[in-house]
Amino acid sequence: MKQVLILLGKARSGKDTVADFLVKEFDFKKFVFSSVLENELKKQGKKVSKQSMSLLGDELRKEFGMGIVASKLMEKISEEEKIVFVGARSVEEVELIKEKFPQAKLILVEALKEKRFERRSEMDSDDLKKFHERDLFDEEKKGMQKVFSLAELKIENNGSLRDLFSKTKALMYNIFKD
């Protein structure tokens, strides 16, 4: 049976770090929602930024429905036995994945605001207020709070990488004990 995980969480909570660990240690194949938007922007010859990806995502969802990014991402999946999706933003995206993979487990990766701000990348705002405004926008406009409420499992990521990997490994053995 396929092993399918959907990692949820706010910006810089550690979703990609957990996914990369799953790829390295458990042979998962990683599919990132934002990669769909990044690729589309590159195809259009536009600058890739958090804002441009967010705006494009909003446009696509308005024109084609809230599940469009998941739909495009699912087109890339073939025969993988272990799949980890990173960064679902709407209930409809989760529903589309669950429709194809009913066994998929939703895992929320959480970290304190301050920790997430410390982990920001060059694509994120250097302004604490603007950084957290993005959270509010995603929660209110995209329904991410509803998505987070669907999570069946949770990983707290406020410590070291070793701590995060240890929690992830324990969770994997708990989910897929055979």
N, C-alpha and C positions, 0 to 999 in steps of 0.2 A: 504494500500500500504506500502511496505517495506520502511524503512528509511535507506539509505546507505550513509556513508561518507567515503572519502578517505583523510586521513591527510598526507600532504607532508611537507617536511622541512629538513633542514640540521641537522647534529648531535647537540643535546642539544638545539634545538630551542623551545622545549616544546610540541612536538607531543604527547608523551606518557602522559604527564600531562593533556593535553586537553582530550585525549582518556579516561583516568582514571576518569576525571570529568564527561564525558558523560556516562560512565558506572554507576557511583554512582548517578548522578542527573537525568539522562534521560533513564536509563535501557538499554543502548546499550550493545552489546556483542563485545568485543575487539579481533581483529585478527592482529597480528604483523608479518610483513614480516620476520624480523630477527629471529623469533622463529623457523621458518622452518630450517634455517641454524644452529641455536644453537642445535636443536634436532638431526639433522643429524650428527653434530660433536660429540655429546655425544654418539650416536649410534655407531660411528666409534671408540670411545674411545680416541678421540683427545681433546686437550685443547681448551676451548672456549675463544676467544678473538675477539676484533674488527677486527684484521688482519686475523685471521683464518676464521672468518665468511665471510669477504670480499673475500678472496681467494677461499673459497668453492663456494660462490655465482658466482664468475667469471667462475669457472670450470663448474658448472651446466649450466650457461647461454650459455657457449661456446658449450657444448655437447648437450643440449636439447632446446636451444632457449631462448631469452630474457624474455619470459613470464613464465618460469618454476617455479619460486618461488611463483608467484601468483596462478598458477595452483595447486600447492601442498597445498597452504593455503586454496584455495576454496574447496578442498576435505573435510575440517574440518567443513564446514558450512552446517547446516541442515535447521531447520525451523525458525531461528531467524528472528524477525520482524525489529529489529534495529541493524544495523551492522556498526562498525567503523573499517576501515582498517588503519594500521599505517605503514608508511615508504616505499611506492612504490618507486622503483629506476629506472624504465624504462617506456617508453611510452607503450611498449607491455604489461607490467603488468597492467597498467591503462586500456588499451583497453580490456583485458580479463575480468576485473571486470565490465567494462561498458557494455560489451557484455551480461553478465548475469544480471546485474542491471543497465539498461540504465538511471534510475533516480538518480544514484549515484552522489553526489556533491563532487568536489575536493576543499579542503581547504588547503591553504598554511599557515603554521605557521612560522613566521619569527622573528628572533632576531639578534641583533648586534653581530658581531664576538666576541667582548670582553665579552658580557653577556654569550654567549654560552661557551666560554672558562672557565668562572667562574663556570659554571654549570657542568663541566666535571665530569665523574665518574672514578673509579679506572681502568676501561677498556680503558679509553681515554689516550692519550699522555699528559704528564705534560709539554711538550715543545710546546709553542705557534705556532711556525713555522710548526712543524709536525702535530699538531692538524688541522691547516688550509690547509695543503697539502692534507689531506684526502678530504676536500671539493672540491678542484681543481680536484683531481683524479676522484671523483664521478661525477662531472659535465662534465669532458671531456671524460672519458672512459665509463661511464654508461649512459650518456645522461640525467642526472638529471636536467640540466638546461631546457631541452625540457619538462620534466615532470612538472617542476615548472611553465612553461609558460601555461600549460593546466589548472591551478587553476582558479576556477570561483570566489572564495572568499578568503579572507586573514585575518589572525589574527596577529597583531603585539604583540610580547611578550617581551617587554623590561622593564616592570614594576613589580609590586608585583603579587603574586598568586591571590589575591583578584581581581586585575585589569584583569588578564587573565581570571578568571572564570566569571567575569562580562561581558567581551567581548564575551566569548563563549556562555553564556546564551542568550545574545542579538542576536547573530548570529543564534542560534537554533530557537528562536521564530520568527526570520525573515524568515528562510528557511521553517520551518514546521508550519506556522500559519494556524490553521484550525478552 
